[in-house]
Amino acid sequence: MMRTMWGALALMGLGACAGPYDDLGFIDDPVPIPNDPDLGTREVHDLVVQLDEPKVDILWIVDNSGSMQPYQDQIANNFDAFLRYFLESGMDWHLGLVSTDTDDEASSGVLYQSEGHRFVSRETVGAEDVFVSMVQQLGTVGSGTERGFRAVDRFFEKLNTANRGFFREEAAFHAIVVSDETEQSGNDPSQPEFIEMMRNLKADPDMVTFSSIVGPNPSGCTTETGAPAMAAPRYISATEQIGGMHHSICEEDWVPILRELGLQAAGMRVEYFLSEAPDPASLQVWAVVPPLDDGGEPYVYDGIPVHVAEGQDRFEACPAGTCFTYEYNPVRNSITLMDYVPPALTEMHMTYEVLSEKEPEFEDFEAPSP
């Protein structure tokens, strides 16, 4: 178990084991599990099932300043990994692109066009090539003051004009920002305003994510070729508070990054909300998986295909190579899978003791002498 700190709140990372799953999920009525009555604690079992999401809109926000050519090439050269699931599914999807250059209000937040398309959909012939062409149009002469939040804000301001037809009220919305600089929108909008705007886009918060491929906290990173990327705390904080995935822009291999983002954008959830506040130390997470599409056999315990948290005594420890890690976010009261996106129909199980019913622990002490 590893722990980091968000101010006075602990963000807990734990190990678990992976399997396949899908998208929008639901939480069954929590199932109380009997515990030792003398302890006065109650254990809750939350079950979330990945379901199909019929419609999704995905907006890429990509830095087009002078240092971005290698990263734009990473998107263009590996975009098939992102788009693969969409092309093979029956989903109804929209895919668009804006830049972080907002110096010119007329073009700020406006979708890039290619071959007569303002965005790519399942009806677009040669969808991958069209979107790659949009990325290649970005160039590297954009503003050095990168304003990803403002670009998204201006995108929404122009939904009924330059960007009409892209955003659908009934569709999930996923934003993905790529930049090697910190976010510089200042107060137009401020970070809290941006997060609030994103949270209010849909009645169901699970229908919105904000993912980031940026320089990691606290000091940024350097690529294998020596190119530096600044830390991007505003982007990363927005990802953590809105929900989504964040990856280092300095990673050499972008195929796994784009594949995971594609699965998430296609409705493959990685964040699961708990029904009650847990004692983080008691959290146990595992996944019950359906048969694998490639014919491979998942781990089976007592006849049930299952991947479990390493070290649990509920089931045997998972085999090598099938474990994933997750973090508990006390602000959102959720767990997020950090390095695994389950495929369709996976059951995600979470058990924990309810924090409010946990008796405080006191160390033995002697009363001072009078």
C-alpha positions in Angstrom: 0.0 0.0 0.0 1.4 3.4 -0.9 0.2 6.7 0.3 0.6 10.3 -0.8 -1.1 13.4 0.7 -3.5 16.0 -0.6 -3.2 18.6 2.2 -4.8 16.9 5.2 -6.5 14.3 3.1 -4.9 11.0 2.2 -5.0 9.7 -1.3 -4.5 6.0 -1.0 -3.0 3.7 -3.7 -3.6 0.0 -3.5 -2.9 -3.1 -5.5 -5.6 -5.2 -7.1 -5.9 -7.5 -10.1 -7.2 -6.8 -13.6 -9.8 -8.2 -16.0 -12.0 -7.0 -18.8 -15.1 -4.5 -18.6 -17.4 -1.8 -20.3 -18.8 1.7 -19.5 -21.4 3.5 -17.6 -22.0 1.5 -14.5 -24.5 1.4 -11.7 -24.1 0.8 -8.0 -26.4 -1.8 -6.6 -28.0 -1.1 -3.2 -25.1 -1.6 -0.8 -25.0 -5.1 0.7 -24.2 -5.0 4.4 -21.8 -7.8 5.3 -22.1 -9.0 8.9 -19.1 -8.2 11.0 -18.1 -8.8 14.6 -20.9 -7.2 16.6 -18.6 -6.3 19.4 -16.7 -3.9 17.1 -19.9 -2.0 16.2 -18.7 -1.7 12.6 -20.5 -2.5 9.4 -18.9 -3.7 6.2 -20.5 -2.6 2.9 -20.2 -4.3 -0.5 -20.6 -2.0 -3.5 -21.0 -3.7 -7.0 -20.6 -1.7 -10.2 -21.1 -3.2 -13.7 -19.7 -1.7 -16.8 -22.5 -1.1 -19.3 -22.5 0.2 -23.0 -22.8 3.9 -23.6 -24.5 4.6 -27.0 -23.4 8.1 -27.6 -20.1 10.0 -26.8 -18.5 13.3 -27.8 -14.7 13.6 -27.5 -12.9 16.9 -27.7 -9.1 17.0 -28.0 -7.3 20.2 -26.8 -3.8 20.1 -28.2 -1.0 22.6 -27.7 0.3 24.1 -31.0 3.2 26.1 -29.7 6.8 25.8 -31.0 7.9 22.8 -28.9 5.0 20.5 -29.7 5.9 18.8 -33.0 7.1 15.6 -31.4 4.0 15.2 -29.3 1.6 16.0 -32.2 3.5 13.3 -34.1 2.9 10.9 -31.3 -0.9 11.5 -31.6 -0.9 11.3 -35.4 1.4 8.2 -35.6 -0.5 6.2 -32.9 -4.0 7.4 -33.3 -5.3 4.0 -34.5 -4.8 2.8 -30.9 -7.2 5.4 -29.7 -9.8 5.0 -32.4 -9.8 1.2 -32.7 -12.7 0.5 -30.3 -14.9 3.2 -31.9 -14.4 1.8 -35.4 -15.2 -1.8 -34.2 -18.3 -0.9 -32.2 -21.8 0.2 -33.0 -21.4 3.4 -30.9 -22.5 6.8 -32.1 -19.4 9.1 -31.6 -18.1 12.5 -32.4 -14.4 13.4 -32.4 -13.2 17.0 -32.6 -10.0 19.1 -32.1 -9.2 22.6 -30.9 -5.8 24.2 -30.0 -4.6 25.9 -26.8 -4.0 29.1 -28.8 -6.8 31.6 -27.8 -5.0 34.9 -28.7 -7.5 35.5 -31.6 -11.0 35.5 -30.2 -12.5 34.7 -33.6 -10.7 31.4 -33.9 -10.4 30.6 -30.2 -12.1 27.3 -29.4 -13.1 26.7 -33.0 -13.0 23.1 -34.2 -10.3 22.4 -36.8 -11.5 21.2 -40.2 -10.2 18.8 -42.8 -11.6 17.6 -46.1 -14.9 19.4 -45.4 -15.4 17.9 -42.0 -15.6 20.0 -38.8 -15.4 16.9 -36.7 -15.2 13.1 -37.3 -18.0 10.7 -36.7 -18.9 7.1 -37.4 -20.3 8.3 -40.8 -17.0 9.8 -41.8 -15.2 7.9 -44.6 -11.6 7.4 -43.6 -12.2 8.8 -40.1 -8.7 8.1 -38.8 -7.0 9.8 -41.7 -9.3 12.8 -41.5 -8.6 13.3 -37.8 -4.8 12.8 -38.3 -5.0 15.5 -41.0 -6.6 17.9 -38.4 -3.7 17.2 -36.0 -1.2 17.8 -38.7 -2.8 21.2 -39.4 -2.1 22.4 -35.9 1.4 23.3 -36.7 3.8 24.9 -34.1 3.3 28.6 -34.6 0.6 29.0 -32.0 0.7 31.2 -29.0 3.3 30.4 -26.3 0.7 31.3 -23.7 -1.2 28.0 -23.6 -4.8 28.3 -22.3 -6.5 24.9 -22.4 -9.3 25.9 -20.0 -10.1 29.0 -22.1 -10.1 27.0 -25.3 -12.7 24.7 -23.9 -14.7 27.6 -22.5 -14.7 29.3 -26.0 -15.6 26.0 -27.6 -18.8 25.9 -25.6 -19.5 29.6 -26.4 -19.6 28.7 -30.1 -21.7 25.6 -30.0 -24.5 27.3 -32.1 -22.1 28.9 -34.6 -18.7 27.5 -35.7 -19.0 24.3 -33.6 -22.7 23.5 -34.2 -23.7 19.9 -34.4 -20.8 18.5 -32.3 -22.1 18.6 -28.8 -25.1 16.5 -27.9 -27.0 16.8 -24.6 -27.7 13.1 -24.4 -24.1 12.0 -25.2 -21.2 11.6 -22.7 -18.5 14.2 -23.0 -14.8 13.6 -22.7 -12.1 16.2 -23.0 -8.4 15.3 -23.5 -5.7 18.0 -23.2 -2.1 17.5 -24.5 0.5 20.1 -23.6 4.1 20.4 -22.5 3.4 23.7 -20.7 1.5 24.7 -17.6 -2.1 25.9 -18.0 -2.2 29.8 -18.3 -5.9 30.9 -18.6 -5.6 32.9 -15.4 -9.1 33.9 -14.3 -10.7 33.6 -17.8 -11.9 31.1 -16.6 -10.4 30.4 -13.3 -9.6 26.8 -12.4 -12.6 26.5 -10.0 -14.9 28.1 -12.6 -13.6 25.6 -15.2 -14.1 22.6 -13.0 -17.6 23.8 -12.0 -18.5 24.3 -15.7 -17.4 20.7 -16.5 -19.2 19.2 -13.6 -22.4 20.9 -14.6 -22.4 19.8 -18.2 -24.5 16.7 -17.5 -26.9 15.6 -14.8 -24.8 12.5 -14.3 -21.2 13.3 -13.4 -20.1 10.0 -14.8 -20.8 11.3 -18.3 -18.0 13.8 -18.2 -14.2 13.4 -17.9 -11.2 15.6 -18.4 -8.0 13.7 -19.1 -4.5 15.1 -19.5 -1.3 14.2 -21.2 1.0 16.8 -19.6 4.1 17.3 -17.5 3.7 15.5 -14.2 3.9 17.1 -10.7 6.0 18.4 -9.1 8.8 19.1 -11.5 7.7 18.2 -14.9 9.8 15.7 -17.0 12.3 15.3 -19.8 11.9 13.0 -22.8 14.5 10.5 -24.0 15.7 13.1 -26.5 16.1 15.7 -23.8 13.0 17.8 -24.5 11.7 19.3 -21.2 8.0 19.5 -20.3 6.8 21.8 -17.4 4.7 20.4 -14.6 1.0 21.1 -15.2 -0.7 21.2 -11.8 -3.8 23.0 -13.0 -4.5 20.4 -15.6 -3.8 17.5 -13.3 -5.9 19.0 -10.5 -8.8 19.4 -13.0 -8.4 15.8 -14.0 -8.5 14.6 -10.4 -11.5 16.7 -9.5 -13.6 16.2 -12.7 -12.5 12.6 -13.2 -10.3 11.2 -16.0 -6.9 9.8 -16.6 -3.6 11.7 -16.5 -0.4 10.5 -18.2 3.1 11.9 -18.5 3.7 13.6 -21.9 7.3 12.3 -21.7 6.4 8.7 -22.1 8.2 7.1 -25.0 5.4 4.7 -26.0 2.1 6.4 -26.5 0.2 3.3 -27.7 -0.9 2.2 -24.2 -1.8 5.8 -23.3 -4.0 6.3 -26.4 -5.5 2.8 -26.0 -6.5 3.5 -22.4 -7.9 6.9 -23.3 -9.8 5.4 -26.2 -11.4 2.8 -24.0 -12.3 5.4 -21.4 -13.8 7.7 -24.0 -15.7 4.9 -25.4 -17.4 4.5 -22.1 -14.9 2.3 -20.3 -15.0 3.6 -16.8 -12.0 3.7 -14.5 -13.6 5.7 -11.6 -16.1 4.1 -9.2 -18.1 6.1 -6.6 -18.6 4.4 -3.2 -22.0 4.5 -1.6 -20.7 5.4 1.9 -17.5 6.9 3.3 -15.0 4.0 3.9 -12.2 3.4 6.4 -9.5 3.6 3.6 -7.4 0.9 5.3 -10.3 -1.6 5.0 -10.9 -1.1 1.3 -10.7 -4.3 -0.8 -11.3 -4.2 -4.6 -11.6 -6.9 -7.1 -13.0 -7.6 -10.6 -15.2 -10.5 -11.8 -14.6 -10.7 -15.5 -16.5 -12.3 -18.5 -14.8 -14.7 -20.9 -12.0 -13.0 -22.8 -12.6 -12.1 -26.5 -9.3 -13.5 -27.5 -10.1 -16.9 -26.0 -7.7 -16.5 -23.1 -8.7 -17.8 -19.8 -9.1 -15.4 -16.9 -8.1 -16.4 -13.4 -10.8 -18.7 -11.9 -11.5 -19.1 -8.2 -14.1 -21.7 -7.2 -15.4 -21.8 -10.7 -15.8 -18.0 -11.0 -13.5 -15.9 -13.3 -12.1 -13.3 -10.9 -9.2 -10.9 -10.4 -8.6 -9.9 -6.8 -6.6 -7.5 -4.6 -3.1 -8.9 -4.0 -2.8 -10.2 -0.5 -6.5 -10.4 0.2 -7.6 -13.5 2.2 -11.1 -13.3 0.5 -9.6 -15.1 -2.5 -6.1 -16.3 -3.4 -3.7 -13.6 -4.4 -3.9 -12.9 -8.1 -1.4 -14.4 -10.5 1.6 -12.4 -11.7 0.8 -10.0 -14.5 -2.9 -9.6 -13.7 -2.7 -7.1 -10.9 -3.7 -3.4 -11.2 -3.3 -0.5 -8.9 -6.0 2.0 -7.7 -6.3 5.1 -5.7 -8.9 6.2 -3.2 -9.9 9.9 -3.5 -11.6 11.1 -0.2 -12.8 14.3 -1.9 -14.8 12.4 -4.5 -15.3 9.3 -2.3 -14.3 7.1 -5.2 -11.6 4.7 -6.3 -9.8 5.2 -9.6 -8.0 2.4 -11.5 -4.6 3.8 -12.3 -3.2 1.4 -14.9 -6.1 -0.7 -16.1 -9.3 -0.1 -18.1 -11.6 -3.1 -17.7 -13.6 -4.3 -20.8 -17.4 -4.7 -21.1 -19.5 -6.4 -18.5 -16.9 -6.7 -15.8 -18.2 -6.6 -12.3 -16.2 -4.3 -10.0 -16.5 -5.2 -6.3 -15.6 -2.9 -3.4 -15.9 -3.8 0.2 -15.0 -1.6 3.2 -15.8 -0.8 6.8 -17.9 2.4 7.2 -15.8 5.2 8.6 -18.5 6.8 10.7 -19.0 3.5 12.6 -15.4 2.8 13.2 -14.4 3.1 16.8 -11.3 5.3 17.4 -8.2 3.5 18.5 -6.4 4.8 21.6 -2.9 3.8 22.8 -2.6 2.5 26.3 -1.4 5.1 28.7 -1.0 5.7 32.4 -2.9 8.5 34.1 -0.4 11.0 35.5 0.2 10.9 39.2 -1.7 13.6 41.2 
